[in-house]
Amino acid sequence: MRANPRRVIAALALLAPFAVSESQAAEDEWSYEMIPFVWAAGIKGNEGIRGNIVAVDESFSDLVDFVNVGASMRVMARREHVGWFGEASYVELQADSSTPIGGVRATVTSTFAEGGLSYDLNSALALYAGLRYQQADTKLQFPNNRLSDTQSWIDGIVGARWAPVISDNWVLWARADIGGGSSDLVWLAEAGGGYRWGSRWGAYLAYRMLDTDYKNGGFVYDIRQSGLLLGFGIRF
């Protein structure tokens, strides 16, 4: 039986609003990914309490016993061209240094959290802006004295994320941001990649640098943290 063209056109016209509605609903749905990381970080820079400044330098290559390992959790959400993100990290870093009065052990427990909004300029490039909170619990153990102080601060950040490869299985990205406020300057650079399987799971490896120059009175935290991130993600 031959179909009547007018009836076919009429049927398509009736179905079109439902198709557009379903397509729009799919575009309006949020997608999420949660990625817990392990961060093996080195430390380099200057730490100071009450004017006592110590130079520290403990590179990632020195961390054979993985004492200086931190944890990080990142959550990302996307819908069409917009998104939001949040991350919280905890790293305990320790380094030994020599001074004119003898050896000094510097220990810093670093906590930072960041969150913000992103906008996709195209399929590969996105801009983002937000806030980064940091807290440093610093201890300096001198031969005959021990100093400690804890301070926290917040900076505004702006940055960009470039993902030249995004496929069903593979993803490559690089991101960088810069900011300030309480700090004289803070910047972050990160590059990594990952493999995804199925509709939910992914494994990721990245290298990150976080450089902070913060001073408040006699407290000095001019530190660069850098090292590998290893994470396992779930999408929903």
C-alpha positions as CSV (number, residue, x, y, z in Angstrom):
1,M,0.0,0.0,0.0
2,R,1.4,3.3,-1.0
3,A,1.7,6.0,1.7
4,N,-0.2,9.2,1.2
5,P,2.5,12.0,1.1
6,R,0.1,14.5,2.8
7,R,-0.5,12.1,5.6
8,V,3.3,11.5,6.0
9,I,3.9,15.2,6.1
10,A,1.1,15.8,8.6
11,A,2.4,13.0,10.8
12,L,6.0,14.4,10.8
13,A,4.6,17.8,11.6
14,L,2.8,16.4,14.6
15,L,5.9,14.5,15.8
16,A,8.3,17.3,15.3
17,P,7.5,19.2,18.5
18,F,8.0,16.0,20.5
19,A,11.4,15.4,18.9
20,V,12.5,19.0,19.5
21,S,11.3,18.7,23.1
22,E,13.3,15.5,23.7
23,S,16.4,17.0,22.0
24,Q,16.1,20.1,24.2
25,A,15.6,18.0,27.3
26,A,18.8,16.1,26.5
27,E,20.7,19.3,26.0
28,D,19.3,20.7,29.3
29,E,20.4,17.7,31.3
30,W,23.4,18.1,33.6
31,S,26.3,15.5,33.3
32,Y,28.6,15.0,36.3
33,E,32.0,13.5,36.9
34,M,33.6,12.8,40.3
35,I,37.3,12.1,40.4
36,P,39.3,11.2,43.6
37,F,43.1,11.8,43.1
38,V,46.2,10.8,44.9
39,W,48.8,13.6,44.6
40,A,52.5,12.8,45.1
41,A,53.8,16.3,45.5
42,G,57.2,17.9,45.9
43,I,57.8,21.3,47.5
44,K,60.2,24.2,46.7
45,G,60.4,27.7,48.0
46,N,60.5,29.7,51.2
47,E,58.6,29.3,54.5
48,G,58.8,31.7,57.3
49,I,57.3,32.3,60.8
50,R,58.0,35.5,62.8
51,G,60.7,36.6,60.4
52,N,62.5,33.2,60.5
53,I,62.6,32.2,56.8
54,V,63.8,28.8,55.7
55,A,64.4,27.7,52.1
56,V,63.0,24.2,51.3
57,D,63.5,22.0,48.3
58,E,62.1,18.5,48.2
59,S,61.5,17.4,44.6
60,F,59.1,14.7,43.5
61,S,62.1,12.6,42.5
62,D,63.2,12.5,46.1
63,L,59.9,11.1,47.3
64,V,61.0,7.4,47.0
65,D,59.1,6.5,50.2
66,F,56.0,8.5,49.1
67,V,55.8,10.2,52.5
68,N,54.5,13.4,50.9
69,V,51.3,12.1,49.4
70,G,48.1,14.0,49.4
71,A,44.5,13.4,48.5
72,S,42.3,15.4,46.2
73,M,38.7,15.2,45.1
74,R,37.3,17.0,42.0
75,V,33.7,17.3,40.9
76,M,32.7,18.7,37.5
77,A,29.3,19.4,36.0
78,R,28.4,20.4,32.5
79,R,25.3,21.3,30.5
80,E,25.6,22.6,26.9
81,H,28.2,25.3,27.0
82,V,28.3,26.0,30.8
83,G,29.5,24.2,33.8
84,W,30.7,24.4,37.3
85,F,33.5,22.7,39.2
86,G,34.8,22.1,42.7
87,E,37.9,20.6,44.2
88,A,39.3,20.0,47.7
89,S,42.9,18.8,48.3
90,Y,45.0,17.9,51.3
91,V,48.8,17.5,51.2
92,E,51.3,17.0,54.0
93,L,54.8,18.1,52.9
94,Q,58.1,17.8,54.8
95,A,61.6,18.9,53.9
96,D,64.9,19.3,55.7
97,S,67.1,22.4,55.2
98,S,70.4,23.7,56.5
99,T,70.9,27.1,58.1
100,P,73.8,29.0,59.8
101,I,72.4,27.8,63.2
102,G,72.0,24.2,62.1
103,G,69.5,21.9,60.4
104,V,65.8,22.8,60.2
105,R,62.9,20.5,59.5
106,A,60.0,22.3,57.8
107,T,56.6,20.6,57.8
108,V,53.5,22.1,56.2
109,T,50.0,20.7,56.0
110,S,48.4,22.3,53.0
111,T,44.7,22.3,52.4
112,F,43.1,24.0,49.5
113,A,39.7,24.1,47.9
114,E,38.5,25.8,44.7
115,G,35.2,26.3,42.9
116,G,33.8,28.3,40.1
117,L,32.0,28.4,36.8
118,S,33.2,27.6,33.2
119,Y,32.0,28.5,29.7
120,D,32.9,26.6,26.5
121,L,34.1,28.8,23.7
122,N,34.2,25.8,21.4
123,S,34.5,22.0,21.6
124,A,38.1,22.2,22.8
125,L,38.5,25.5,24.7
126,A,36.8,26.7,27.8
127,L,37.3,29.7,30.2
128,Y,36.7,29.5,33.9
129,A,36.7,31.7,36.9
130,G,36.3,31.2,40.6
131,L,37.8,31.3,44.1
132,R,40.7,29.3,45.6
133,Y,41.0,28.9,49.4
134,Q,44.2,27.8,51.0
135,Q,45.3,27.0,54.5
136,A,48.9,26.3,55.6
137,D,49.7,24.8,58.9
138,T,53.5,25.4,59.1
139,K,56.0,24.1,61.6
140,L,59.7,24.9,61.7
141,Q,61.8,22.6,64.0
142,F,65.2,24.3,64.8
143,P,67.9,22.6,66.9
144,N,66.9,24.5,70.0
145,N,63.5,26.0,69.1
146,R,60.2,25.2,67.5
147,L,57.9,27.6,65.7
148,S,54.4,27.0,64.3
149,D,51.6,29.1,62.8
150,T,48.5,28.5,60.8
151,Q,47.0,30.9,58.3
152,S,44.3,30.7,55.6
153,W,43.4,33.0,52.7
154,I,41.2,33.3,49.6
155,D,42.2,34.4,46.1
156,G,40.2,35.0,42.9
157,I,41.3,33.0,39.9
158,V,40.7,33.2,36.1
159,G,41.9,30.5,33.7
160,A,41.5,28.4,30.5
161,R,41.2,24.7,29.8
162,W,42.1,23.2,26.5
163,A,41.1,19.6,25.6
164,P,42.4,18.8,22.1
165,V,41.3,15.1,22.4
166,I,37.9,14.1,23.7
167,S,36.6,10.8,22.4
168,D,34.5,7.9,23.7
169,N,37.7,6.4,25.2
170,W,40.5,9.0,25.3
171,V,40.9,12.5,26.7
172,L,43.8,14.9,26.8
173,W,43.7,18.3,28.5
174,A,45.8,21.2,29.8
175,R,44.7,24.0,32.0
176,A,46.2,27.1,33.6
177,D,45.0,29.9,35.8
178,I,46.3,32.9,37.6
179,G,44.9,35.0,40.5
180,G,45.4,37.0,43.6
181,G,43.7,38.8,46.4
182,S,45.1,37.8,49.7
183,S,48.1,36.4,47.9
184,D,50.5,38.6,46.0
185,L,50.2,36.0,43.2
186,V,48.9,32.4,42.8
187,W,49.0,30.3,39.6
188,L,48.3,26.8,38.6
189,A,49.3,24.7,35.6
190,E,48.2,21.2,34.8
191,A,48.4,18.7,31.9
192,G,47.1,15.2,31.7
193,G,45.2,12.5,30.0
194,G,43.0,9.6,30.6
195,Y,41.2,6.5,29.3
196,R,37.4,6.0,29.7
197,W,35.5,2.8,29.3
198,G,31.8,2.2,29.3
199,S,29.6,5.1,30.1
200,R,30.8,5.7,33.6
201,W,34.4,4.9,34.4
202,G,37.7,6.6,33.7
203,A,41.4,6.5,34.8
204,Y,43.5,9.7,34.7
205,L,47.2,10.7,35.1
206,A,48.2,14.3,35.3
207,Y,51.1,16.6,36.4
208,R,50.3,19.7,38.4
209,M,52.1,22.8,39.6
210,L,50.6,25.1,42.2
211,D,52.7,28.2,43.0
212,T,51.6,30.6,45.8
213,D,53.3,33.8,47.0
214,Y,51.6,34.8,50.3
215,K,52.9,37.0,53.0
216,N,51.2,38.3,56.1
217,G,53.3,40.0,58.8
218,G,56.0,37.6,59.7
219,F,54.3,34.6,58.0
220,V,55.8,33.7,54.6
221,Y,54.4,31.0,52.3
222,D,56.3,31.4,49.0
223,I,55.9,27.8,47.8
224,R,55.6,25.8,44.6
225,Q,54.0,22.3,44.9
226,S,54.4,20.0,42.0
227,G,53.9,16.3,41.2
228,L,51.8,13.6,39.7
229,L,48.1,13.1,40.1
230,L,46.6,9.7,39.7
231,G,42.8,9.5,39.7
232,F,39.8,7.2,39.1
233,G,36.6,8.8,37.9
234,I,32.9,8.0,37.7
235,R,30.4,9.8,35.5
236,F,26.7,10.1,36.1
